[in-house]
Amino acid sequence: MKPVLSVIGTGYLGATHAACMSSLGFTVIGIDNDAAKVAQLSRGELPFYEPDLENLLRAEIASGRLTFTTDFSAALSADVHFVCVGTPQMENSLAADLTYVRGAITALAPHLKSGALVVGKSTVPVGTAQALAAQLSVSAPHADLAWNPEFLREGFAIEDTLRPNRLVVGVTNDRAEEILKEVYAPILELGTPWIRADLPTSELVKVAANSFLATKISFINAMAEICEAAGGDVTILAEAIGYDPRIGNKFLQAGIGFGGGCLPKDIRAFMARAEELGAQQALEFLREIDAINMRARARVIDVVRSMLTSDLTLYKIAVLGAAFKPESDDVRDSPALDIAAQLHAAGALVTIHDPKAMASAGKRFPSLNFAESAQDCVSGADIVLHLTEWREYREIDPVHFKTLVKTPLIIDGRNALDRKKWVAAGWTFHALGRKN
Ligand code: UGA
């Protein structure tokens, strides 16, 4: 008999995990205290955009294996419980807010059957799992706790869940590892590397990985600043260093930097935790990584001012892209939306388009203007900013778009457009970190 699974918290991570585990043949109960979200998921509708996930969700609900509820007592029928609730940045500090994780464990504890395994997947500050294990040893001593960090990328959520490049489990005994091996058997059969660690190491793997990725992006953006100062080209530099397999060519795309619900908050929470541990010096460099990242946004605004005038009042600025990256409607800490909002605050008339993130961006900044299409967005614009590298924008015909704008000025904030084509069409094209 396959173990029955529950997934606590059905946001991005939880909804994906629930649908994917169901697709592997497990009975999965998704539990969330947000009744509207549960109702929506139960109808087979995703509250966010993720390629192919809605189809998978529908198929799994139709199979009868996947259900959603607000009732925590449903957990009683499950053997393994994945905790997938959010750990956002606290409002008044850099640290992660653990309210939802603690709340999930408290709500789950009375409904754990003997031998149940609670598996944390949320990104947490190191030491959290041990504290939760201590909490459980009082409230549900017959249950056990493990940690199993998640590395999925938005836009590739199904692929990264069903074919991850590694599985990492933090356990305190062999039984917990055996249960997790059984749950992940179909993925292990693909030859996926399996790493057993203790609880703190498994928590650290996640934040270390995200810190490394953030560092790579800020490194190349720092090189972009140097290229601009020295007359170099960061795209060629990135290609050239990327051929060294020790460096690798991934995550070296220079531009307006990283955003989203993970990288920015994770490096900040990591610094906050290091300080609590008295090891702040070790992560001092992450402060600089964060600063380089925020500077990339400010540099775009400086370029806009240099291409127009320093007073942006009443200039019409078209912003292509609001999501923090393509194939996502997530605008959490989105560099694109942040730049748009800053330009708006500076008095410019900003119009935004995004293929998927208009609703989420509108909710976040109701005072901004949104256009139904990229064409409408650029109509009459004094300058166009390309800030999220959707395929749709790469396919724009610059000759046609030149007829729509007031002035053919464009800043490519993602180094993703074909500069030659735009220049040939008569545009003044500014790319970050390249000769302009
Ligand atoms: C990130 C990690 O990549 C995942 O492995 C991790 O599981 C996830 O966070 C998480 O902690 O849950 P995600 O937030 O989906 O995934 O986004 P990424 O693909 O990492 O992109 C992050 C940001 O960096 C985006 O704003 C993207 O535009 C930017 N980026 C990425 C660059 O500016 N340059 C690059 O070369 C790559």
Residues whose N, C-alpha, C, O or C-beta is under 5 A from the ligand:
A	BS01	UGA	E150 F151 L152 R153 E154 I217 F251 L252 Q253 G257 F258 G259 G260 C262 L263 F324 K325
